[in-house]
């Protein structure tokens, strides 16, 4: 196989892989709405109202859609200055927060 064909296959594979990683999962509107409400009550103080202008916390609008396990671990167990929320939020609520973080305001 010549170098151009091999390079073409590599670029095509990379493009498909990148597109698959960037595709955000779809969530029910009610789950996103529940997540937005939970976020406003519990997370906005540090992460900014509607995930805008976080003062000293991570900008969740840039959280990778393939980072679900990392997100749940950080929310449940805390990370750096963020406290653990596993005694405040149940798994369903954490999933609603995940839905809101990934879908953002577009999901509302």
C-alpha positions as CSV (number, residue, x, y, z in Angstrom):
1,X,0.0,0.0,0.0
2,X,1.4,3.4,-0.8
3,X,2.0,6.1,1.8
4,X,-0.9,8.3,0.6
5,X,-3.4,5.5,0.9
6,X,-2.1,4.5,4.4
7,X,-2.2,8.1,5.5
8,X,-5.7,8.5,4.2
9,X,-7.0,5.5,6.1
10,X,-5.3,6.8,9.2
11,X,-6.9,10.3,8.9
12,X,-10.3,8.7,8.2
13,X,-10.0,6.5,11.3
14,X,-8.9,9.5,13.4
15,X,-11.8,11.6,12.1
16,X,-14.3,8.9,13.0
17,X,-12.8,8.4,16.4
18,X,-12.8,12.1,17.2
19,X,-16.4,12.5,16.1
20,X,-17.5,9.6,18.2
21,X,-15.7,11.0,21.3
22,X,-17.2,14.5,20.8
23,X,-20.8,13.2,20.3
24,X,-22.6,14.0,23.6
25,X,-25.1,11.5,24.9
26,X,-28.8,12.4,24.7
27,X,-30.7,12.9,28.0
28,X,-34.4,13.2,28.8
29,X,-35.4,16.9,29.2
30,X,-36.8,16.3,32.7
31,X,-33.4,14.8,33.8
32,X,-31.6,17.9,32.4
33,X,-34.1,20.2,34.2
34,X,-33.6,18.3,37.5
35,X,-29.8,18.6,37.0
36,X,-30.1,22.4,36.4
37,X,-32.1,22.8,39.6
38,X,-29.6,20.7,41.6
39,X,-26.8,22.7,40.0
40,X,-28.3,26.0,41.0
41,X,-28.9,24.9,44.6
42,X,-25.6,23.0,45.2
43,X,-22.9,23.9,42.6
44,X,-23.4,27.4,41.3
45,X,-21.7,29.1,44.3
46,X,-18.3,27.7,43.1
47,X,-18.9,26.7,39.4
48,X,-20.9,29.9,38.5
49,X,-24.5,30.4,37.8
50,X,-25.5,28.3,34.8
51,X,-21.8,27.1,34.6
52,X,-20.7,30.6,33.6
53,X,-17.7,32.5,35.1
54,X,-16.6,30.0,37.7
55,X,-14.6,32.0,40.2
56,X,-12.2,29.3,41.5
57,X,-13.5,26.0,40.2
58,X,-13.4,24.1,37.0
59,X,-15.3,25.4,34.0
60,X,-17.8,22.5,33.6
61,X,-18.9,23.7,30.2
62,X,-15.6,22.1,28.9
63,X,-16.1,18.8,30.7
64,X,-15.5,16.0,28.2
65,X,-18.6,14.0,27.2
66,X,-16.7,10.7,27.7
67,X,-15.7,11.6,31.2
68,X,-18.7,10.2,33.0
69,X,-16.8,8.0,35.5
70,X,-14.4,10.9,36.3
71,X,-17.4,13.3,36.9
72,X,-19.2,10.9,39.2
73,X,-16.0,10.1,41.1
74,X,-15.3,13.9,41.6
75,X,-18.9,14.7,42.7
76,X,-19.2,11.7,45.0
77,X,-15.7,11.8,46.6
78,X,-14.7,15.4,46.1
79,X,-11.6,16.7,44.4
80,X,-9.0,19.2,45.6
81,X,-11.0,21.9,47.3
82,X,-14.4,20.5,46.3
83,X,-16.1,18.5,49.0
84,X,-17.6,15.1,48.6
85,X,-21.3,15.1,47.8
86,X,-22.1,11.4,48.2
87,X,-23.9,12.1,51.6
88,X,-26.0,14.9,50.0
89,X,-26.8,13.6,46.5
90,X,-28.1,10.2,45.6
91,X,-26.9,8.4,42.4
92,X,-30.0,9.6,40.5
93,X,-29.3,13.2,41.3
94,X,-25.6,12.8,40.3
95,X,-26.8,11.4,37.0
96,X,-29.1,14.4,36.6
97,X,-26.2,16.8,37.3
98,X,-24.2,14.9,34.7
99,X,-27.0,15.3,32.2
100,X,-27.1,19.1,32.8
101,X,-23.3,19.5,32.6
102,X,-23.1,17.7,29.3
103,X,-26.3,19.0,27.7
104,X,-25.9,22.5,29.2
105,X,-28.5,25.2,28.6
106,X,-29.2,23.8,25.2
107,X,-31.0,20.9,26.9
108,X,-33.4,23.2,28.8
